[in-house]
């Protein structure tokens, strides 16, 4: 049941592919009181194509769908887990997201959840997903993305931050 008295909690996940963001999202969702939703660009990509497919041509549609879903969830007074990579301090994505959230409800609490990068474990996890991408390709993707990875900075607008190494938590 939605608690309308507490400020909404918006969790913005930051981490490389395979770092545990989706696993954390699902675990957190099962512990919620049915007042939390997950918004995932990867799920929107799967919905559009019937399978996971990253295609630059469709990214404007993916981004707009993601933002529209977040807006609807906030307007419906749901806590939101935003399951995105959001690796860099690129103002055009992380800050757009924060500004979008605050424009719909400036009382929300924004919590960044940052996942520790670990190429070996992340690539192994990705290989279990059967997306048709070779291990070598995932390693290359990971290496390319790692170069743009920037952890959350104190100057970013958030109410709290949690750094997670989901692989250590599981052991």
N, C-alpha and C positions, 0 to 999 in steps of 0.2 A: 504494500500500500504506500502510495506517495505521501511523504511528509511535506506539507506545503509550508511549514513554519521554518524549517531549516533551509539555509541557502543551498542552491544546487551545487554539486561537485562536478567539475569537469576535469577529467584526467586526460592529459595530452601525452601520449607515449612517444618516446624518442629512442630509436635504436636501429641497428642494422638488420637486414633480413635474417631470420632464424635466431634472433637474440632472445626470443621468448615473449615478445609483445602479445601475440595472439593467445598464447597459453595463459599468460597473466590475466588478460582480458576475460577469458572464459572462466578462470578460477574466481576472479573478483565478481563476475556476474552471478555465479552460483551462490555467492555469499551475500548478495544484495537482497533487499526486501521487495523484489519485483519493481523497483523504482529506478533501475539503471538500464541503459541500452548501450550497445557497441555500434560505433560507426566506423566502417573499414573500407578504405578505397579498394583494397584487394577484393573484397566481397562484391563491390560494385563492378569491378572489372570482370569477375566471374559471371555475374548476373548478365552483363552486356553480351558476353561471348559464349556463355555456356561452359566455359572453362577459364582458368586463369590465362590472361593474355595482356601483356603490357604493350601498347601500341600508341606511340606519341600522337597519332592522329585522333585518338579517342580521349586523350588526357583532359582537354577542356571540358568534355562531358562528365568525366569521372570527377574532376575537381568541383564542378558546379553541383553535381548530384551529392557529393560528400558535404559541401557547405549547406545545401538546402536541407539535407537530412539532419544536420546538426541544429540548424535553426528551428526546424519542426520539433525536434526533441526538447530543446530549451523552452520553446513556447508551450509545449505540453507538460512542462515541469518535470522532466526526467533528468537524472544524473546521466552524464555522457562519458563514455570511454572512447577516445578518438585513437583508433589503432592505425597509426601512420608511422612512417619512418622519420620524417621531419629531422633530417640529420644535421643540417647546417643552420647557421644563424641567418640564412637567407630571409631578409625582411619580407620578401614577396610571398612567403608561405607561412612561417611560424607566426610572424607578427600579424599577417592578414587574419589568421585563425583566431588569435587572441582578440584582435579588434572586433571581429565578427561576433565572438562570444559576448564580449562586454557591451556591444551595441544592442544586443537583445535582452540582456539582463546584467546590469552592472553590479548586482549583489552576488553573482556566482563566485565560487571559490575555484581558482584554477590551480591544478596540481600537476606539475610536470613529473613524469615517471620516466627516468632515463635508464636504459639497459646497457650493461657493460658489453663492449664488443669482444668477441672470441671467435676467430675465423674457423678453427677446426670444428668446434661444437656446432656453430651456426651452419656450416656447410653440410655437416652430417645430418642435421635436422632438416635442412632443405631437401636433401636427397630422398628423405622418407616421404616427401609430399608428392612425388611422381608427377612433376610438372613437365617432364620431357626435356629437362635441361641437364646436361652432363655435369659431373663433379668439377671438371676443369673449368667449365663455363661459370658455375657458381663461384668458384674460387676467384675468377677474374672479376665477376660482378662485385664480390665482396671487397676485393682489393681496390677497385675503382671507387666504390662507395665509401670505403674507409678513409680515403684521402679527403673526403668532404665532411667527415664526421666531426662535429663539434658538440661537446657536452653543453648543457644549459649553463648560462652565465648569470651571475648575480644581477646584472643589469636588465635581464628580461623580466617582464611583468608576470609574476606568479605569486600565489599565496603560500605554496609549499613545494618542496621537491623531494623526491625519493630516488635514490640510486639503487638499482637492483642488479644482482648477478643471479639470475634465475637458476643457473646450473649449480651454483653452490647451495642454493636453498633446497634443491631437490635431493641433495646427498645427505 
